[in-house]
Amino acid sequence: MLAAGVALTALLVVAGCGASTLPDAGKPAAPPQPVGVQDPAKIPDADPQDTSCAADSYRPHGSPADMMDGPAVSRIKKRGRLVVGVDQNTYLFGFRDQDNDLKGFDIDMLREVARAIFGDPDKIQFKVITSAQRIPVLQKHQVDLVADVMTVNCERWKQVAFSSVYFDAGQRVLVPSGSTATQLGDLGGKKVCAAKGSTSIRAIAADPAKPVPVAVDDWTDCLVMLQQRQVAAISTDDTILAGLKKQDPNTKVVGPKFTDEPYGIAANLDDVDLVRFVNGVLAKIRGDGTWKKRYDQWLTVLGPAPKPPAAQYRD
């Protein structure tokens, strides 16, 4: 009997120990974070807020037809296609539709460049990249151009060359519909999401209220984290936020613009003739109504079409 009692006691101790290590069945596991998330984000050293260089592009030498013989444009013509870096996760600017085709305002800007070179907007090869890859793929000559809601600033001009500004945006904040936050300053101590390699991360970190910046690879990762309550808000360009709100109507964009985000099409620093060519294309589509047509197709959620940004050049 004694042996049996000892055995029973031992069994109860083992069972008790086992029970103490089991998860609480009434508490659901936290959803996983997106792959590659930085929580908190690594903040770039360079200050992205100096956009005075946005007017420093290269003047086109005539129409696109007059600029077909430069070394970069000739290289593209010989290859038979324009190779470009784009996003597939920024609704309205660069995204995949239900047929898996890349569509959006940025995509159409690049198709106009292909049309000017080849007479055919489909002679183009898209390479999907993240925000953080935009500069490296140009420096390594893996693409000819990048159009990816990319802000022109002085720090980036040291690494790549930009076209004249083709769109003016500004940073705002996206929150769940039930949030009481009305601006970034209301989110002190709370997690706010933006993409790696974007100017938005630095602006979040610099806010006096001290929100906690969280960085992800793609903007849709930010939306998932917001939906799962892993972050309190997303803060980036109003153009990107408009697309995210379109995908999730249970969100709202709040606060005024608090940065200037002039977009340019980027090229390798050495491809000055290509930048002049792109500026010739942009000058044409500003003047012939194509820019407004593309705005009306994609961006009326931002309001009526403004005038296209006026081109400014360094030479």
TAWO-V586673 format. One record per run of one state. SS is the DSSP state (alpha for helix, beta for strand, coil for the rest). FROM is the first residue (numbers start at 1). LEN is the number of residues. Records with the same first field share a line. If there is no record, write none. Layout:
# TAWO-V586673
SS: FROM-LEN ; FROM-LEN
This chain:
# TAWO-V586673
coil: 1-1 ; 21-17 ; 40-12 ; 56-1 ; 58-6 ; 68-3 ; 80-2 ; 87-2 ; 91-3 ; 97-5 ; 104-1 ; 119-5 ; 129-2 ; 140-5 ; 147-4 ; 152-2 ; 158-3 ; 163-4 ; 170-1 ; 177-7 ; 188-3 ; 196-3 ; 207-5 ; 217-2 ; 228-5 ; 248-3 ; 255-6 ; 264-2 ; 268-4 ; 288-2 ; 299-1 ; 303-10 ; 314-2
alpha: 2-19 ; 52-4 ; 64-4 ; 71-9 ; 105-14 ; 131-9 ; 154-4 ; 184-4 ; 199-8 ; 219-9 ; 238-10 ; 272-16 ; 290-9 ; 300-3
beta: 38-2 ; 57-1 ; 82-5 ; 89-2 ; 94-3 ; 102-2 ; 124-5 ; 145-2 ; 151-1 ; 161-2 ; 167-3 ; 171-6 ; 191-5 ; 212-5 ; 233-5 ; 251-4 ; 261-3 ; 266-2 ; 313-1
